[in-house]
Amino acid sequence: MKKVLGCIAAAVTLVALSGCTTYDKAESYVTKPVVKDVKKGMTRDQVRQIAGAPSTEITMVHARGTCQTYVIGERDGKPQTYFVSYNDVGRVMNYGFQSCKDYDTDPQAAQ
């Protein structure tokens, strides 16, 4: 019985520790200035001062305004991206963990 409990305890410990690696990766992205400090309503210049130059910038097709993509790291050999979108007057409208291409999708396409 003690061997069974020992095996269960070891399995639980391994599962718990494997979750730490995933958490550490996500935690490292939260500390990036573009993620931590950019807020809605900021100007394009304020964002550039905080986050530096974006990797790409597009004029959105399905939404109004422009969008900048930042590469904030790499995971499993793929770039991890974060977008910042701006309205027509150059103020931050939205932001999140995806590329501008993924953000600017056709809302009718899912129907």
PEDAUR-V924058 format. One record per run of one state. SS is the DSSP state (h for helix, s for strand, l for the rest). FROM is the first residue (numbers start at 0). LEN is the number of residues. Records with the same first field share a line. If there is no record, write none. Layout:
SS: FROM-LEN ; FROM-LEN
This chain:
l: 0-1 ; 30-2 ; 36-6 ; 51-4 ; 59-6 ; 75-2 ; 86-4 ; 96-3 ; 103-8
h: 1-29 ; 32-4 ; 43-8 ; 99-4
s: 42-1 ; 55-4 ; 65-10 ; 77-9 ; 90-6
